[in-house]
Amino acid sequence: MATQLKPNDTDRASSYEAAIKTALDDLHHISEEEKHAREHLVELERRAKELEAAIKNLVTLLPSRQAAKYVDMLETQVPSPNTEDNRRGEIFNNVVSLVFSKPDQVWNSAQILDEFERFGAAGNTKTILNVLNYLAKKGQLQRVSRGRYRVKNSGVLFECGADIIDERNPL
């Protein structure tokens, strides 16, 4: 026998459905805005690199005393957010945030890269593995076997690299 909804229950369900639809629309709108913001940021970074290269080329045409002034201005007054060192720091912070924000999830480097791409973050397998090795050396992660790490004292396993070893037959 089917349970019949009372008139108030049907109205309440309709209200919930309307709220869900509104929230889904808002989420879609935010996702689109985020996508456009990432695309805009990539364009700004490209333009910044082009301008920096143009300045460096133009400076070579100046006498050395005048050139030094502009080189100094370029190096000290204009921040360069996309240097390799800053990217490494960003990857480190992103790996740490991701790994420790979901302590119950098992990870491999491909999954970490997928999460980075999903949020528009930079990353590469080598740097991710270096971060995991560093965290293991510092005692934050435990190296279980080649390419596999777990958060120390949590029982959570992180799988990294292409060589995933069967847990039933460890090396």
VOBA-1610 file (N, C-alpha, C; in pm, whole numbers, padded with zeros to 5 digits, always signed):
BEGIN
Met+00084-00117+00000Met+00000+00000+00000Met+00089+00124+00000Ala+00067+00213-00091Ala+00147+00334-00104Ala+00106+00436+00001Thr+00207+00504+00055Thr+00180+00609+00153Thr+00142+00736+00079Gln+00032+00793+00120Gln-00012+00916+00056Gln+00044+01036+00130Leu+00086+01135+00053Leu+00135+01257+00112Leu+00018+01346+00150Lys+00031+01409+00263Lys-00069+01507+00304Lys-00046+01633+00223Pro-00146+01718+00210Pro-00130+01841+00130Pro-00008+01924+00174Asn+00017+01936+00302Asn+00132+02014+00350Asn+00264+01948+00309Asp+00270+01814+00309Asp+00392+01743+00269Asp+00423+01767+00122Thr+00323+01770+00038Thr+00343+01795-00105Thr+00394+01937-00127Asp+00335+02031-00056Asp+00381+02170-00068Asp+00525+02183-00021Arg+00559+02116+00088Arg+00694+02122+00142Arg+00791+02058+00043Ala+00754+01945-00016Ala+00841+01880-00115Ala+00863+01971-00236Ser+00757+02038-00280Ser+00771+02132-00392Ser+00864+02246-00357Ser+00856+02295-00234Ser+00946+02402-00190Ser+01090+02354-00189Tyr+01112+02232-00142Tyr+01247+02176-00141Tyr+01300+02160-00283Glu+01214+02112-00372Glu+01256+02095-00511Glu+01291+02229-00574Ala+01213+02331-00544Ala+01242+02465-00597Ala+01376+02515-00543Ala+01401+02492-00415Ala+01528+02534-00356Ala+01644+02458-00418Ile+01626+02329-00441Ile+01731+02248-00504Ile+01760+02297-00644Lys+01655+02325-00722Lys+01674+02374-00858Lys+01746+02508-00859Thr+01709+02597-00766Thr+01775+02727-00757Thr+01922+02710-00721Ala+01950+02621-00626Ala+02089+02597-00586Ala+02169+02536-00701Leu+02109+02445-00776Leu+02178+02386-00892Leu+02207+02492-00998Asp+02111+02580-01022Asp+02133+02689-01118Asp+02247+02779-01072Asp+02248+02813-00942Asp+02355+02896-00887Asp+02490+02826-00899Leu+02493+02698-00870Leu+02617+02621-00880Leu+02668+02619-01024His+02578+02601-01120His+02616+02603-01261His+02673+02739-01299His+02607+02846-01254His+02652+02982-01283His+02791+03006-01223Ile+02813+02964-01101Ile+02943+02980-01035Ile+03050+02901-01110Ser+03017+02780-01152Ser+03114+02699-01227Ser+03154+02767-01356Glu+03058+02825-01426Glu+03087+02898-01550Glu+03174+03020-01522Glu+03141+03095-01415Glu+03223+03211-01379Glu+03366+03170-01346Glu+03381+03060-01273Glu+03513+03010-01237Glu+03592+02972-01362Lys+03526+02907-01457Lys+03591+02869-01583Lys+03639+02993-01657His+03555+03094-01667His+03592+03218-01737His+03705+03291-01663Ala+03701+03288-01530Ala+03807+03353-01452Ala+03940+03283-01477Arg+03941+03149-01482Arg+04064+03074-01511Arg+04116+03109-01649Glu+04026+03114-01748Glu+04067+03148-01884Glu+04124+03290-01889His+04061+03381-01817His+04110+03520-01812His+04248+03525-01746Leu+04267+03450-01639Leu+04395+03446-01570Leu+04505+03392-01661Val+04475+03288-01736Val+04572+03232-01831Val+04610+03338-01935Glu+04512+03411-01984Glu+04538+03517-02082Glu+04624+03628-02022Leu+04593+03668-01899Leu+04674+03771-01832Leu+04818+03724-01811Glu+04834+03599-01773Glu+04969+03545-01755Glu+05046+03544-01886Arg+04979+03508-01995Arg+05043+03508-02127Arg+05088+03649-02164Arg+04998+03746-02144Arg+05031+03885-02177Arg+05144+03938-02090Ala+05145+03901-01963Ala+05252+03945-01872Ala+05387+03890-01918Lys+05390+03765-01961Lys+05515+03706-02011Lys+05562+03777-02137Glu+05468+03809-02226Glu+05505+03880-02348Glu+05561+04018-02316Leu+05498+04090-02223Leu+05546+04223-02186Leu+05683+04215-02119Glu+05702+04117-02035Glu+05831+04100-01969Glu+05940+04072-02072Ala+05910+03987-02168Ala+06007+03957-02274Ala+06036+04081-02357Ala+05932+04159-02388Ala+05951+04282-02466Ala+06039+04381-02391Ile+06014+04395-02261Ile+06095+04487-02180Ile+06240+04442-02179Lys+06263+04313-02161Lys+06401+04261-02159Lys+06470+04285-02292Asn+06398+04270-02402Asn+06458+04294-02534Asn+06487+04444-02555Leu+06394+04528-02514Leu+06414+04672-02532Leu+06528+04725-02444Val+06541+04671-02326Val+06647+04716-02235Val+06786+04691-02295Thr+06799+04586-02374Thr+06930+04556-02434Thr+06973+04665-02532Leu+06879+04746-02578Leu+06910+04852-02673Leu+06956+04981-02604Leu+06941+04988-02473Leu+06978+05109-02398Leu+07125+05101-02354Pro+07184+05216-02327Pro+07317+05215-02265Pro+07309+05145-02130Ser+07417+05082-02088Ser+07416+04996-01970Ser+07367+05065-01843Arg+07402+05192-01823Arg+07360+05263-01702Arg+07207+05278-01699Gln+07150+05314-01812Gln+07004+05328-01818Gln+06936+05192-01813Ala+06995+05094-01878Ala+06938+04959-01880Ala+06930+04902-01740Ala+07035+04925-01660Ala+07039+04870-01524Ala+06920+04920-01441Lys+06882+05045-01461Lys+06770+05102-01387Lys+06641+05025-01417Tyr+06619+04995-01545Tyr+06496+04925-01584Tyr+06498+04777-01546Val+06615+04717-01554Val+06627+04577-01510Val+06596+04567-01362Asp+06650+04662-01285Asp+06623+04665-01141Asp+06474+04685-01115Met+06412+04776-01187Met+06268+04799-01171Met+06188+04673-01204Leu+06227+04605-01309Leu+06158+04483-01350Leu+06170+04375-01242Glu+06289+04363-01186Glu+06313+04257-01087Glu+06255+04288-00950Thr+06253+04416-00912Thr+06211+04449-00776Thr+06068+04501-00765Gln+06021+04572-00864Gln+05890+04636-00853Gln+05776+04558-00917Val+05809+04471-01008Val+05705+04396-01077Val+05711+04252-01029Pro+05610+04209-00953Pro+05612+04070-00906Pro+05597+03973-01021Ser+05665+03863-01010Ser+05655+03759-01113Ser+05597+03634-01048Pro+05464+03621-01048Pro+05399+03514-00975Pro+05418+03375-01033Asn+05462+03366-01157Asn+05469+03235-01219Asn+05610+03183-01237Thr+05700+03220-01149Thr+05832+03161-01156Thr+05821+03015-01115Glu+05917+02937-01156Glu+05914+02793-01125Glu+05915+02770-00974Asp+05992+02850-00899Asp+05996+02833-00754Asp+05860+02857-00692Asn+05789+02960-00736Asn+05655+02986-00682Asn+05558+02875-00719Arg+05572+02820-00838Arg+05485+02709-00878Arg+05511+02587-00791Arg+05639+02561-00762Arg+05670+02447-00675Arg+05606+02465-00539Gly+05615+02587-00484Gly+05554+02615-00355Gly+05403+02598-00360Glu+05343+02640-00470Glu+05199+02626-00487Glu+05161+02478-00495Ile+05240+02399-00568Ile+05212+02256-00578Ile+05225+02191-00442Phe+05330+02227-00368Phe+05349+02173-00234Phe+05227+02202-00147Asn+05186+02328-00145Asn+05071+02367-00063Asn+04944+02295-00107Asn+04925+02280-00238Asn+04806+02212-00288Asn+04806+02064-00253Val+04923+01999-00262Val+04931+01856-00226Val+04899+01839-00078Val+04962+01921+00006Val+04938+01911+00150Val+04791+01935+00181Ser+04733+02039+00123Ser+04591+02069+00148Ser+04502+01954+00106Leu+04528+01901-00013Leu+04444+01793-00065Leu+04457+01666+00018Val+04580+01627+00045Val+04606+01501+00116Val+04544+01503+00255Phe+04562+01614+00326Phe+04515+01619+00463Phe+04370+01665+00475Ser+04310+01714+00366Ser+04169+01753+00373Ser+04076+01635+00357Lys+04125+01528+00296Lys+04043+01407+00277Lys+04122+01288+00329Pro+04140+01277+00461Pro+04228+01175+00516Pro+04178+01032+00498Asp+04052+01013+00466Asp+04000+00878+00448Asp+04011+00827+00305Gln+04053+00913+00213Gln+04058+00873+00072Gln+04195+00821+00035Val+04198+00716-00047Val+04321+00662-00102Val+04352+00737-00231Trp+04479+00779-00248Trp+04518+00861-00362Trp+04629+00796-00443Asn+04636+00833-00569Asn+04755+00810-00650Asn+04786+00942-00721Ser+04903+00953-00782Ser+04944+01080-00840Ser+04849+01127-00951Ala+04793+01033-01025Ala+04699+01071-01131Ala+04573+01135-01072Gln+04526+01082-00960Gln+04408+01139-00896Gln+04439+01280-00843Ile+04559+01297-00787Ile+04597+01429-00737Ile+04602+01528-00853Leu+04662+01485-00966Leu+04665+01573-01084Leu+04525+01605-01134Asp+04435+01506-01132Asp+04297+01530-01173Asp+04230+01635-01085Glu+04254+01625-00954Glu+04197+01724-00862Glu+04255+01862-00889Phe+04386+01868-00916Phe+04448+01997-00947Phe+04383+02057-01071Glu+04365+01978-01175Glu+04306+02028-01300Glu+04162+02074-01277Arg+04092+02000-01195Arg+03953+02034-01165Arg+03941+02173-01103Phe+04041+02208-01023Phe+04039+02338-00957Phe+04130+02440-01025Gly+04185+02404-01141Gly+04267+02498-01216Gly+04405+02520-01158Ala+04454+02425-01081Ala+04586+02439-01019Ala+04691+02372-01107Ala+04814+02425-01099Ala+04925+02368-01174Ala+04976+02244-01101Gly+05036+02154-01176Gly+05095+02036-01113Gly+05160+01946-01214Asn+05252+01863-01166Asn+05312+01759-01247Asn+05351+01643-01157Thr+05358+01525-01213Thr+05380+01403-01136Thr+05510+01408-01058Lys+05617+01453-01121Lys+05747+01454-01055Lys+05745+01542-00930Thr+05689+01660-00940Thr+05685+01749-00825Thr+05595+01692-00716Ile+05483+01633-00755Ile+05393+01572-00656Ile+05465+01460-00581Leu+05536+01375-00654Leu+05609+01267-00589Leu+05720+01322-00500Asn+05786+01430-00542Asn+05888+01493-00457Asn+05827+01545-00327Val+05709+01604-00338Val+05641+01655-00218Val+05609+01539-00124Leu+05557+01430-00180Leu+05523+01315-00096Leu+05647+01257-00029Asn+05758+01247-00103Asn+05884+01198-00045Asn+05932+01291+00066Tyr+05922+01421+00043Tyr+05963+01519+00143Tyr+05879+01504+00270Leu+05748+01492+00253Leu+05660+01477+00369Leu+05690+01348+00445Ala+05730+01244+00372Ala+05769+01120+00437Ala+05897+01140+00518Lys+05995+01211+00461Lys+06120+01237+00533Lys+06097+01321+00658Lys+05998+01410+00652Lys+05967+01497+00766Lys+05874+01429+00867Gly+05834+01305+00839Gly+05752+01231+00934Gly+05602+01254+00923Gln+05558+01328+00822Gln+05415+01352+00806Gln+05345+01236+00736Leu+05416+01172+00644Leu+05364+01056+00573Leu+05454+00937+00601Gln+05398+00820+00588Gln+05475+00697+00599Gln+05484+00634+00461Arg+05606+00602+00419Arg+05624+00534+00290Arg+05595+00387+00311Val+05491+00338+00246Val+05450+00199+00262Val+05532+00110+00170Ser+05548+00151+00047Ser+05629+00083-00052Ser+05652+00181-00166Arg+05714+00134-00271Arg+05746+00223-00382Arg+05622+00296-00434Gly+05624+00429-00424Gly+05513+00509-00476Gly+05389+00510-00391Arg+05395+00453-00272Arg+05277+00444-00187Arg+05307+00507-00051Tyr+05218+00593-00009Tyr+05235+00665+00116Tyr+05105+00663+00195Arg+05118+00677+00323Arg+04999+00693+00407Arg+05026+00804+00508Val+04918+00872+00547Val+04932+00972+00651Val+04972+00897+00777Lys+05079+00942+00839Lys+05131+00873+00956Lys+05025+00868+01065Asn+05008+00751+01121Asn+04914+00725+01232Asn+04768+00739+01194Ser+04737+00745+01065Ser+04596+00757+01029Ser+04543+00628+00967Gly+04633+00545+00916Gly+04590+00425+00847Gly+04543+00451+00706Val+04557+00573+00658Val+04515+00608+00522Val+04632+00587+00429Leu+04607+00526+00315Leu+04711+00494+00218Leu+04702+00586+00098Phe+04817+00638+00053Phe+04823+00721-00067Phe+04906+00646-00169Glu+04849+00619-00285Glu+04919+00550-00390Glu+04966+00650-00494Cys+05097+00646-00525Cys+05153+00742-00619Cys+05242+00670-00718Gly+05239+00715-00842Gly+05326+00659-00943Gly+05257+00551-01022Ala+05327+00503-01121Ala+05269+00405-01213Ala+05277+00263-01158Asp+05371+00236-01070Asp+05392+00101-01020Asp+05316+00081-00890Ile+05191+00044-00900Ile+05111+00017-00782Ile+05124-00131-00750Ile+05160-00160-00626Ile+05188-00296-00585Ile+05065-00352-00514Asp+05033-00475-00544Asp+04919-00542-00482Asp+04947-00554-00333Glu+04853-00509-00249Glu+04872-00511-00105Glu+04888-00653-00052Arg+04832-00752-00120Arg+04844-00890-00074Arg+04982-00946-00101Asn+05055-00887-00196Asn+05190-00935-00231Asn+05290-00821-00229Pro+05315-00761-00111Pro+05410-00649-00108Pro+05550-00696-00135Leu+05634-00606-00183Leu+05774-00639-00211Leu+05850-00658-00083
//
